[in-house]
Structure formats: C-alpha cells, structure tokens
Amino acid sequence: MSNKRLWEIGSFKVEAPKEKSLQILFSPQVDKNIENCTVLMSTIAPHSGKTGIHTHLVDEVIYIITGRGEGEENGKTFKIVPGTIIYARAGVEHDCRNFSDETMQMLCVFVPALPDEIVENITKNAKLRVR
C-alpha cells in the first residue's frame, strides 16, 4: 500500500485565465507500485478559475471535494457542487469552472495512466507549497 500527504507533494501552477494548481499524487512515472492509472489533484482558483475546454487521450473520473460552479461536456452545462462525480470519456470535450469564494478541489483519476510527457511536465515544474 502506498500513502502520501497532499501538502508534501509539489504543485504546478497554471496562470490565469486557467488559474489552477496540479499535483500528481500517484502515477507509474513516479511510483513503482502504480501501474495503470494516474491520480491528480487539481485546485482551481476562486471566482474565475477554470480548466478550460479540453480533452484527454484517456478516460477521466473527477470527484469534486470543494467549490461550486459549472461543468460543461460537449457544449452542455451542469452544476458542480461538493460531492459531484464526473466521468469524462477519452476524446470528449469538457471543462470545470469555479464560481465560489473557495478553491475548487478536484480529485482526478485517469485510466489508463496519463502519457509520460504530461506527467513529466507537471512534476518537473512542481514546487512544494508552504504550509
């Protein structure tokens, strides 16, 4: 069994207008015990933070921990509140936007694992947050 503390994992900051931070929690590229998935924490800034419309080459399951806003999939919008679970199939355009006063924390699981270049870009540019 592998375990980590979120505050001990470096985060990669994405600047506005897609203001957020990304942390690779588990992935085969950084954890020898992980084989077929990438687990990532995405923290979106309050009020106007967003992921931006995008797709992935792999399936993604998103669990909303904090924040409130709006999601979009293939042009259709829906409300996002804590406890929302989103399934974004590979190749499907999707976006999450945070309209609340708090950050939106999203636990994202990618199956199969994200490609090497994506994980490397996030981890090599990640900085440890000050507690």
C-alpha positions, 0 to 999 in steps of 0.5 A: 500500500502506498500513502502520501500527504497532499501538502508534501507533494509539489504543485504546478501552477497554471496562470490565469485565465486557467488559474489552477494548481496540479499535483500528481499524487500517484502515477507509474512515472513516479511510483513503482507500485502504480501501474495503470492509472494516474491520480491528480489533484487539481485546485482551481482558483476562486471566482474565475478559475477554470480548466478550460475546454479540453480533452484527454487521450484517456478516460477521466473520473473527477470527484469534486471535494470543494467549490461550486460552479459549472461543468460543461461536456460537449457544449452542455452545462451542469452544476458542480457542487461538493460531492459531484462525480464526473466521468469524462470519456477519452476524446470528449470535450469538457471543462470545470469552472469555479464560481465560489469564494473557495478553491475548487478541489478536484480529485482526478483519476485517469485510466489508463495512466496519463502519457509520460510527457504530461506527467513529466511536465507537471512534476518537473515544474512542481514546487512544494507549497508552504504550509 
